[in-house]
């Protein structure tokens, strides 16, 4: 009897993990008939209603919070390693890049619109500098592929990443996890929840600290790529009646990470070499505190998020849902763009943003007809200030602009400061600084509707439509004085002397989707999708010189539109001991928008013409034995700008940050040693083919701005006391200490001095977890 109960328990756990890996794990469980051995069926809410994952005609990958904890995933970029079609690049909390099926959303400009929707507890937080958050006390993570304007808003032009945090419960429960590892890493996470029948509360927190893994030999600077992050999340759930649920969630996060390891390949640090994986000598600007507002290299970032969600079951067929959210972020990152000991290209980015959103949605559900419709409002104000600091003679020497050519940095590592010579001894140093700013305001009003109708037991058709109307305002200002040595601004900027130039515009669109689901039998479904996505037009405001002085330069980049065609199959075999999902897609882009940097380091958006994108994604999970589970995911994505002369210099180029092939596979092993003890372990292997870091796909200053194929391995081994609810786990990521790049080119590349960012080396440590109930 005990063996039978154990077997059924493991099958149920496998079922839960599998469906969490292939669908949204929000999670309603319902027993099925005896023919299916009473296995729990996991139901999901991808289309804003409860459904079995196989009945959702959309390509979606999702993970429960329990799965993330078992695999030790605490960072968004690690999540992408086991999600086909998703790449998340994390230079720093201030600069994450989200890539779905080859399309990158990482622009820091307040004037540009995001491409990938990032949702946090049902609200849009897609603005790049405000979209990073810690993965702690998570209910589920959902990654939905393809244009999803009806389901996730206008920013979901190619897909959406949606994260839902755990909510309060009535029963008391608390948990604490502490960990330590190499590079002096420390990790503390915990939660506590409980309450009464009508009012429950939850408090969750996280603290992570780690020394930098790239040594910085410069004085008064921390080692690079260090981490110092704090998050706290109190939440309340109020259920005055069984039909009404009110959730209030506040999230506060503070980051104080050390500087990103931008390293030059042209010049070596004193006593070192130009490898991205060895020590740097990033001195920064000696006037950083005065000019940037922060003396050290690194990121200071604060995010505050308040979310009010109301769900009201009006009757057996109608329900009303409201989501109100406000999010503020303030992020200051100081970085050494040249990656050397020279006072040369020293920059900062000061990004701020305020967002408010409101959505009202009515749902209708019956045997054959399921639908939802509603309205939403989104308002955003953002600003990006980019100050610059250098020493005039160093800048001119490094850029090769002096009459006499001298090296920027001598072979012994010393920096040539020629100001005393050039000024006849009148000055020892000539500090130079300037800044440019961009501002963006966006108000979007939407109305949407989505209807699914079951024609018979086999065929269900879905049609959805969103109308969006946007009002946009873009502003720009710059302030660069003439250099004393050069007589002109050192950066090629038409200085507005602080004056703000402005332009306004409107944009609207109709965004449909059509889906068909055909049930082959009780265990397999086919689906097909046609959907349209859009990235709204960009009103790019900058400045230009003219005979009458500095004037505004306004460029309207047309809206990017995407038509997505997709077919797939989802199914299970042998009572859900095998789960599979395979999809094929083809996407056609018009007015493909790319983000680039000009020779002053200023970001701008331009139209690269037409582009094509096609691919195949597959996921599989199999119970090899009662104790051993195997999962794998594969993706082939061919994403390129059309090789047509009308597309200019980027014609035929691959999309940046997108590998052609990705694969992730792993084993999860769990075995009971006795009635009280169990071992849990996992092995994870990921592969990514080569990528380009810039749209140009070409070397800069003779250095490849690309990363060859990367293979990474992670291992976890845990010992658990099931009676006392505690566990000890040993872990290692990048087990074989592979060297790889996170990014290359960057701001220094705009000046002909590309910098390179090393990926995370081998990390290892131990964690202790205890649950109190």
FIBA-58629 format. One record per residue (C-alpha): x, y, z; residue in three letters. Coordinates in steps of 0.001 Angstrom, whole numbers, padded with zeros to 6 digits, always signed. Layout:
<nodes>
XYZALA...
</nodes>
This chain:
<nodes>
+000000+000000+000000UNK+002801+002401+000898UNK+004492+001652-002422UNK+001264+002372-004338UNK+000719+005665-002506UNK+004332+006630-003158UNK+003971+005840-006857UNK+000747+007854-007198UNK+002325+010770-005345UNK+005321+010801-007681UNK+003089+010624-010745UNK+001075+013582-009474UNK+004220+015544-008776UNK+005524+014738-012258UNK+002216+015868-013742UNK+002415+019167-011842UNK+006028+019837-012818UNK+005421+018927-016451UNK+002447+021173-016869UNK+004201+023948-014978UNK+006986+023650-017540UNK+004649+023851-020533UNK+001857+026078-019370UNK+000840+028606-016849UNK+000873+026980-013480UNK-001732+029084-011781UNK-003282+026435-010784UNK-006419+024833-010411UNK-006298+021068-009990UNK-009182+018797-010816UNK-009418+015016-010574UNK-010130+013055-013730UNK-011718+009689-014302UNK-010399+006324-013165UNK-009091+005551-016654UNK-006453+008217-016030UNK-005519+006776-012632UNK-006741+009846-010735UNK-003854+011968-012007UNK-004308+015677-011329UNK-005045+017764-014395UNK-003324+021143-014230UNK-005437+023977-015594UNK-004045+027294-016811UNK-005167+030879-017472UNK-003227+031912-020580UNK-006358+033190-022354UNK-007744+034895-019223UNK-009802+031829-018303UNK-009147+028455-016717UNK-008079+025849-019293UNK-006030+022690-019574UNK-002691+023553-021141UNK-003360+021359-024173UNK-006461+023442-024929UNK-004519+026701-025283UNK-003811+027457-028988UNK-000747+029537-028154UNK+002924+028600-027756UNK+003675+029112-024084UNK+006372+027960-021677UNK+005966+028472-017965UNK+007480+027477-014657UNK+006050+027252-011193UNK+007880+028828-008295UNK+008593+025344-006928UNK+010319+024378-010177UNK+012470+027527-010083UNK+013492+026729-006513UNK+014352+023118-007353UNK+016574+024263-010218UNK+018064+027110-008149UNK+016991+029822-010600UNK+017096+033296-009049UNK+018077+035370-012100UNK+016079+036175-015212UNK+019012+035466-017533UNK+019345+031924-016154UNK+015636+031383-016761UNK+016181+031961-020464UNK+018667+029073-020628UNK+015826+026553-020253UNK+013182+028407-022298UNK+013210+027909-026087UNK+012935+031134-028058UNK+013883+033331-025081UNK+017203+035096-024437UNK+017678+037470-021505UNK+020917+039442-021411UNK+021809+041088-018116UNK+024627+043627-018247UNK+023342+045053-014975UNK+019957+045587-013256UNK+019871+048906-015117UNK+020398+047334-018529UNK+018600+044030-019160UNK+017809+042882-022684UNK+014750+040719-023400UNK+014816+038735-026652UNK+011892+036617-027862UNK+012363+034809-031151UNK+015186+037094-032211UNK+013565+040421-031372UNK+015432+042463-028773UNK+013902+044957-026357UNK+016649+046789-024446UNK+016667+050431-025524UNK+017334+052876-022719UNK+015936+055816-024657UNK+012780+057270-023126UNK+011585+058065-026669UNK+011479+054439-027936UNK+008747+051879-027265UNK+009457+048391-025870UNK+008979+045332-028077UNK+008621+042577-025486UNK+005925+042908-022843UNK+007209+042335-019327UNK+004316+041882-016916UNK+004537+041868-013130UNK+001394+040735-011325UNK-000671+041548-014381UNK+000665+045065-015043UNK+002979+046269-017802UNK+006538+047151-016662UNK+008202+046849-020070UNK+010365+049989-019944UNK+013933+048601-020081UNK+015507+050442-017147UNK+012569+049593-014871UNK+011881+046022-015969UNK+014471+044092-013947UNK+013307+042482-010691UNK+014433+039775-008291UNK+012925+036290-008609UNK+011868+035552-005040UNK+008680+034051-003600UNK+007328+033491-007113UNK+004059+031744-007962UNK+004773+031290-011669UNK+006641+032635-014688UNK+005026+032554-018130UNK+006709+033088-021485UNK+004213+033498-024323UNK+005567+033510-027892UNK+004297+035433-030900UNK+002345+038729-031052UNK-000076+038795-028111UNK-001674+042241-028160UNK-005107+040935-027116UNK-003725+038989-024178UNK-000806+041138-023024UNK-001035+044591-024538UNK+000605+046526-027327UNK+004203+045993-026229UNK+003809+042246-026828UNK+004701+042691-030494UNK+006692+039440-030440UNK+005708+037928-027110UNK+005467+038475-023381UNK+007188+037517-020141UNK+004748+037506-017230UNK+005642+036928-013580UNK+003165+036421-010754UNK+004186+036510-007100UNK+002774+034284-004376UNK-000295+035555-002581UNK-001257+035363+001111UNK-003005+032322+002556UNK-005032+031755+005707UNK-002931+028975+007201UNK+000259+030083+008938UNK+003421+029218+007066UNK+006947+030610+007037UNK+010165+029741+005329UNK+013789+030784+005464UNK+016643+030052+003078UNK+020277+031052+003649UNK+023239+030395+001401UNK+026907+031164+000911UNK+029465+030506-001779UNK+032585+031628-003569UNK+033301+035306-004259UNK+031992+035901-000708UNK+028424+035398-001887UNK+025590+035563+000643UNK+021928+034868+000042UNK+018988+035175+002437UNK+015353+034745+001423UNK+012241+034221+003438UNK+008499+034636+003771UNK+005728+034515+006338UNK+002014+034253+005672UNK-001245+033690+007528UNK-004448+035377+008597UNK-008156+034986+009107UNK-010898+033801+006789UNK-011460+037212+005220UNK-008042+038856+005589UNK-004626+037312+005017UNK-001153+038781+004805UNK+002233+037802+003434UNK+005707+039255+003825UNK+008554+038103+001587UNK+012116+039378+001368UNK+015429+038710-000340UNK+019004+039836+000158UNK+021849+038864-002175UNK+025453+040008-001976UNK+028540+038909-003913UNK+032005+040298-004588UNK+032900+041094-008168UNK+034368+038276-010222UNK+036569+040569-012360UNK+039274+042181-010237UNK+039685+045949-010653UNK+043187+047159-009727UNK+042196+050834-009922UNK+042239+052667-006611UNK+038970+053565-004867UNK+036980+051194-007090UNK+035276+047907-006269UNK+035851+044705-008215UNK+033582+044467-011240UNK+030286+042631-011617UNK+029620+042498-007903UNK+026120+042287-006488UNK+024246+043932-003611UNK+020459+043587-003924UNK+017604+043884-001453UNK+013906+043258-002027UNK+010865+043296+000254UNK+007290+042531-000683UNK+004351+042891+001747UNK+000942+041845+000412UNK-002649+041582+001617UNK-005579+039495+000411UNK-009127+040524+001356UNK-012048+038175+000647UNK-015199+039784+002111UNK-017343+037210+000244UNK-016632+033961-001559UNK-017163+035792-004879UNK-014863+038776-004289UNK-011072+038752-003923UNK-008917+041853-003473UNK-005107+041623-003628UNK-002811+044499-002676UNK+000910+043982-003347UNK+003755+046416-002706UNK+007237+045623-003986UNK+010405+047540-003101UNK+013828+046726-004505UNK+017207+048398-004047UNK+020331+047601-006086UNK+023880+048717-005327UNK+025913+046559-007728UNK+029532+047317-008535UNK+030507+048399-012037UNK+030053+046310-015160UNK+033363+044927-016424UNK+033680+046808-019710UNK+037221+045942-020804UNK+039222+047201-023763UNK+040879+044820-026223UNK+043076+047635-027582UNK+044899+048529-024361UNK+045925+046418-021386UNK+045765+047394-017706UNK+049046+048052-015939UNK+050863+044741-015703UNK+048021+042869-017362UNK+046657+041768-020718UNK+043671+042568-022901UNK+041668+039393-022188UNK+038076+040167-021065UNK+038435+037457-018391UNK+041422+038894-016508UNK+041686+041944-014265UNK+040806+045455-015396UNK+041988+048922-014457UNK+038794+050896-014734UNK+039530+054160-012956UNK+036452+056107-013966UNK+036374+059876-013743UNK+038035+061605-010779UNK+035146+064107-010958UNK+032438+061409-010993UNK+030801+062527-007744UNK+030482+066099-009034UNK+029436+065348-012618UNK+027592+062045-012337UNK+026270+062180-008785UNK+028108+058992-007788UNK+031834+058580-007118UNK+032227+054852-007741UNK+031534+052823-010838UNK+028348+050821-010466UNK+024571+050936-010251UNK+022330+052570-007691UNK+018757+051683-008494UNK+015458+051846-006635UNK+012134+050421-007798UNK+008758+050837-006099UNK+005707+048980-007343UNK+002115+049037-006028UNK-000530+046724-007472UNK-004252+046429-006672UNK-006104+043505-008276UNK-009811+042822-007858UNK-011619+039705-009036UNK-015411+039581-008686UNK-017568+036647-009777UNK-020834+038384-010670UNK-022659+035108-011293UNK-022005+031657-012720UNK-021104+033023-016182UNK-019824+036586-015715UNK-016825+037904-013788UNK-015238+041354-013492UNK-011487+041918-013118UNK-009617+045132-012368UNK-005861+045690-012190UNK-004518+049055-011031UNK-000763+049545-010853UNK+001810+052263-010243UNK+005551+051793-010691UNK+008449+054215-010165UNK+012111+053603-010850UNK+015267+055672-010425UNK+018481+054160-011761UNK+021944+055692-011902UNK+024733+053690-013530UNK+028308+055022-013750UNK+030528+053169-016205UNK+033969+053306-017803UNK+033065+053015-021496UNK+036653+052777-022787UNK+037535+050008-020336UNK+041008+051372-019582UNK+042934+053335-016961UNK+042687+056490-019090UNK+040384+059368-018169UNK+038883+059022-021632UNK+035279+057853-022168UNK+033637+058136-018772UNK+029840+058074-018845UNK+026827+057664-016629UNK+023194+056964-017321UNK+020567+058435-015019UNK+017181+056961-015933UNK+013902+057682-014189UNK+010371+056634-014927UNK+006821+056767-013609UNK+004131+054415-014889UNK+000433+054084-014154UNK-001932+051543-015651UNK-005563+050556-015268UNK-007333+047602-016864UNK-010983+046592-016570UNK-012028+043257-018037UNK-015300+041310-018166UNK-015175+037556-018688UNK-018003+035327-019905UNK-017882+031530-019708UNK-020311+028847-020898UNK-020063+025359-022346UNK-019413+026476-025921UNK-018659+030195-025717UNK-015859+031841-023743UNK-014949+035477-024142UNK-013502+038545-022493UNK-013550+042205-023359UNK-012440+045374-021686UNK-010548+048644-021730UNK-007150+049731-020460UNK-005188+052911-019902UNK-001414+053254-019668UNK+000505+056428-018867UNK+004260+056781-018702UNK+006767+059558-018182UNK+010459+058805-018503UNK+013809+060552-018764UNK+017346+059488-019592UNK+020285+061754-018737UNK+023727+060760-020085UNK+026586+062866-018672UNK+030127+062576-020047UNK+033526+063288-018517UNK+037067+063262-019938UNK+040413+065035-019856UNK+040884+067053-023045UNK+044417+066044-023993UNK+043757+062376-023174UNK+040617+062375-025322UNK+042365+064021-028279UNK+045377+061717-028036UNK+043251+058554-027800UNK+041082+059635-030723UNK+044184+060444-032808UNK+043189+064100-033199UNK+046478+065725-032125UNK+048930+067043-034766UNK+051585+064758-033325UNK+050503+061145-032952UNK+051181+059775-029490UNK+049819+056579-027988UNK+046775+056813-025775UNK+048360+054427-023277UNK+052030+053520-023199UNK+053226+049887-023158UNK+054044+050175-019444UNK+050416+051108-018713UNK+050974+054820-018138UNK+048568+057330-019696UNK+049853+060234-021766UNK+048513+063498-020309UNK+049789+066230-022633UNK+047910+069228-021241UNK+051049+070822-019648UNK+052826+070633-023020UNK+049862+071799-025098UNK+049134+074746-022801UNK+052765+075753-022274UNK+052577+074804-018612UNK+049493+076938-017932UNK+047416+073928-016900UNK+048174+070453-015645UNK+044712+069053-016454UNK+041780+070230-018536UNK+038630+068442-017345UNK+035818+068423-019885UNK+032190+067426-019366UNK+028821+067639-021027UNK+025502+065817-021122UNK+022519+065040-023277UNK+019012+064164-022149UNK+015955+062621-023718UNK+012436+062557-022356UNK+009374+060580-023325UNK+005715+060797-022421UNK+003232+058232-023636UNK-000474+057781-022992UNK-002204+054774-024507UNK-005918+053951-024516UNK-006996+050455-025545UNK-010188+048518-026096UNK-010016+044775-026634UNK-012203+041722-027098UNK-011546+038019-027494UNK-014057+035251-028290UNK-013621+031467-028402UNK-016408+029256-029720UNK-016484+025459-029776UNK-018078+024411-033089UNK-018097+020793-031922UNK-016143+018522-029598UNK-013081+018628-031858UNK-012844+022172-033230UNK-012649+025489-031373UNK-012107+028848-033075UNK-010825+032030-031416UNK-010799+035619-032650UNK-009406+038593-030793UNK-008933+042290-031533UNK-007313+045213-029749UNK-007589+048853-030770UNK-004948+051158-029348UNK-004668+054936-029550UNK-001458+056601-028361UNK-000354+060154-027669UNK+003406+060656-027646UNK+005694+063508-026690UNK+009474+063368-027109UNK+011969+065932-025823UNK+015710+066390-026103UNK+018371+068679-024647UNK+022169+068762-024647UNK+024853+070917-023140UNK+028409+070640-024506UNK+030773+073603-024373UNK+033699+074098-026727UNK+036922+072368-025793UNK+039765+074724-024885UNK+042244+072701-026942UNK+040021+071790-029912UNK+037781+074879-030039UNK+034671+072715-030621UNK+032693+070270-028473UNK+034656+067055-028011UNK+031626+064928-028835UNK+029898+065475-032206UNK+026795+066964-030630UNK+024939+070082-031717UNK+024604+071539-028243UNK+021253+073082-027348UNK+022937+074839-024385UNK+020288+073311-022150UNK+017308+074285-024310UNK+014701+071541-024616UNK+013444+070632-028090UNK+010093+068900-028294UNK+007818+067107-030760UNK+004432+065439-030443UNK+002528+062820-032361UNK-000291+060320-032295UNK-000489+056724-033380UNK-003239+054118-033520UNK-003665+050561-034734UNK-005973+047551-034941UNK-004276+044354-033789UNK-006091+041054-034440UNK-005432+037396-033692UNK-007094+034249-035038UNK-006617+030803-033526UNK-007909+027329-034273UNK-007640+024312-031982UNK-008363+020785-033221UNK-008510+017907-030755UNK-007056+014804-032351UNK-008015+012762-029286UNK-008029+013123-025501UNK-004235+013369-025374UNK-003191+015471-028386UNK-004273+018763-029936UNK-003250+020663-033047UNK-003391+024454-033197UNK-002834+027220-035721UNK-002421+030966-035205UNK-002400+034111-037306UNK-001674+037270-035331UNK-000470+040805-035873UNK+002008+042659-033697UNK+003212+046215-033714UNK+005869+048408-032179UNK+004523+051939-032256UNK+006248+054638-034242UNK+009140+056496-032681UNK+009333+060264-032576UNK+013080+060753-032299UNK+014087+064279-031281UNK+017688+065441-031339UNK+019532+068538-032556UNK+021370+069703-035666UNK+023542+072629-036715UNK+022259+075035-039343UNK+023186+078419-040746UNK+020831+079986-038224UNK+022191+078023-035263UNK+021202+074844-033509UNK+017753+073631-034539UNK+015580+070617-033629UNK+015960+067493-035708UNK+012809+065385-035577UNK+012723+061948-037183UNK+009575+059859-037251UNK+010426+056171-037537UNK+007340+054351-038873UNK+005593+051784-036701UNK+007026+048305-036981UNK+004411+045703-037919UNK+004661+041929-037660UNK+002501+039215-039161UNK+002930+035908-037354UNK+001875+032516-038735UNK+002191+029522-036430UNK+001200+025867-036137UNK+001857+023450-033321UNK+000955+020262-031534UNK+000696+019595-027803UNK+000135+016249-026212UNK+000859+013606-023643UNK+001468+009871-023653UNK+001122+007166-021033UNK-000956+009014-018435UNK+001172+012164-018646UNK+004470+010394-018067UNK+005514+011981-021364UNK+004582+015544-022280UNK+005542+017193-025565UNK+004978+020447-027428UNK+006262+021403-030893UNK+005595+024627-032807UNK+006673+026143-036130UNK+006395+029844-036936UNK+006990+032324-039726UNK+007095+036090-039151UNK+007159+038922-041674UNK+008327+042371-040509UNK+007650+045699-042147UNK+009676+048776-041086UNK+011937+046721-038849UNK+013234+049034-036113UNK+016794+048746-034800UNK+018426+050655-031953UNK+021918+051994-032636UNK+024425+054430-031130UNK+025809+057429-032926UNK+029382+058681-032731UNK+028526+060633-029568UNK+027231+057563-027764UNK+023616+058682-028124UNK+021045+055939-028772UNK+018630+056329-031659UNK+016122+054167-033565UNK+016221+053718-037316UNK+014204+051850-039928UNK+016097+048810-041275UNK+013411+047918-043822UNK+011859+044470-044045UNK+012865+041307-042224UNK+011926+037643-042020UNK+011976+035280-039081UNK+011175+031580-039005UNK+011821+028792-036587UNK+010907+025615-034760UNK+010598+025174-031000UNK+010160+021914-029110UNK+009783+020870-025477UNK+009733+017415-023983UNK+009510+015959-020507UNK+009671+012287-019628UNK+009449+010212-016448UNK+012223+007674-016949UNK+011529+006013-013583UNK+009662+006852-010391UNK+012757+008730-009222UNK+014242+010125-012440UNK+012790+012765-014763UNK+014288+014113-017966UNK+013404+017338-019763UNK+014733+019038-022861UNK+013972+021997-025093UNK+015232+022844-028550UNK+014917+025845-030836UNK+016032+026732-034339UNK+015457+030375-035241UNK+016541+031978-038520UNK+016075+035710-037958UNK+017520+038068-040571UNK+016986+041438-042170UNK+016024+040921-045815UNK+019033+040797-048120UNK+017760+043657-050239UNK+019762+046724-051233UNK+016860+048942-050131UNK+017579+047862-046527UNK+020953+049615-046563UNK+024096+048484-044794UNK+022225+046028-042548UNK+020770+044026-045455UNK+021177+040280-044900UNK+022378+040646-041310UNK+021236+038394-038489UNK+019282+039861-035579UNK+021511+040764-032668UNK+021648+038563-029539UNK+019761+035715-031236UNK+021513+032337-031633UNK+020388+030173-034516UNK+020345+027042-032352UNK+019628+026648-028639UNK+019180+023560-026509UNK+018645+022889-022853UNK+018381+019499-021215UNK+018377+018265-017673UNK+017740+015474-015219UNK+015909+015687-011912UNK+016450+012847-009471UNK+014602+012378-006208UNK+014882+009289-003990UNK+013525+008513-000553UNK+016202+007077+001706UNK+013758+006401+004543UNK+010422+007638+005808UNK+012064+010920+006898UNK+014941+011516+004512UNK+015242+012094+000788UNK+017881+013206-001674UNK+017090+015664-004477UNK+019449+016474-007316UNK+019418+018071-010750UNK+021814+018321-013672UNK+021320+021029-016297UNK+023153+021428-019620UNK+022565+024308-022044UNK+023903+025047-025515UNK+023756+028265-027518UNK+025206+028726-030983UNK+027142+031854-031964UNK+025565+035314-031709UNK+026303+038864-032862UNK+026157+041657-030307UNK+025537+044443-032825UNK+023200+044773-035813UNK+026163+045460-038095UNK+027484+041864-037658UNK+030967+043237-038451UNK+034163+043697-036416UNK+034938+047031-034752UNK+038560+048183-034806UNK+039488+044687-035980UNK+037764+042871-033104UNK+034845+040488-033619UNK+031729+041759-031848UNK+030381+038256-031485UNK+030405+035210-029226UNK+031062+031671-030503UNK+028945+028768-029309UNK+028616+028405-025521UNK+027969+025270-023455UNK+027204+025541-019735UNK+026508+022930-017070UNK+024873+023284-013658UNK+024601+020777-010810UNK+022613+020645-007554UNK+022607+017962-004847UNK+020365+018206-001808UNK+019611+016253+001364UNK+016124+016774+002797UNK+014417+015912+006085UNK+010755+015609+005122UNK+009536+015248+008710UNK+011170+018442+009975UNK+010937+020344+006655UNK+014577+021296+006236UNK+017051+020705+003436UNK+020735+021313+002674UNK+021780+021712-000966UNK+025184+021947-002641UNK+025203+023745-005990UNK+027479+024769-008829UNK+026735+026790-011962UNK+029040+026927-014991UNK+030503+023774-013507UNK+033414+023545-015971UNK+034266+027270-015690UNK+033676+028077-019362UNK+034700+031530-020563UNK+032130+033450-022587UNK+030993+037004-023266UNK+027799+038675-022117UNK+028210+041601-024516UNK+030707+043337-026781UNK+030960+046647-028584UNK+028868+048795-026250UNK+029276+052566-025963UNK+033047+052385-026490UNK+032419+050723-029841UNK+030748+053911-031109UNK+034119+055643-030732UNK+036166+052794-032217UNK+037103+051438-028780UNK+034906+048354-028306UNK+034597+046951-024820UNK+033915+043353-023794UNK+031943+042006-020823UNK+032875+038612-019383UNK+030165+036135-018451UNK+029816+034634-014994UNK+032534+032074-014114UNK+031974+028968-012015UNK+029872+029716-008952UNK+029422+027220-006144UNK+028097+027152-002632UNK+025681+025681-000121UNK+022094+026556+000824UNK+020002+025690+003879UNK+016204+025843+003763UNK+013690+025489+006599UNK+009887+025647+006467UNK+007691+026363+009497UNK+004031+025381+009506UNK
</nodes>
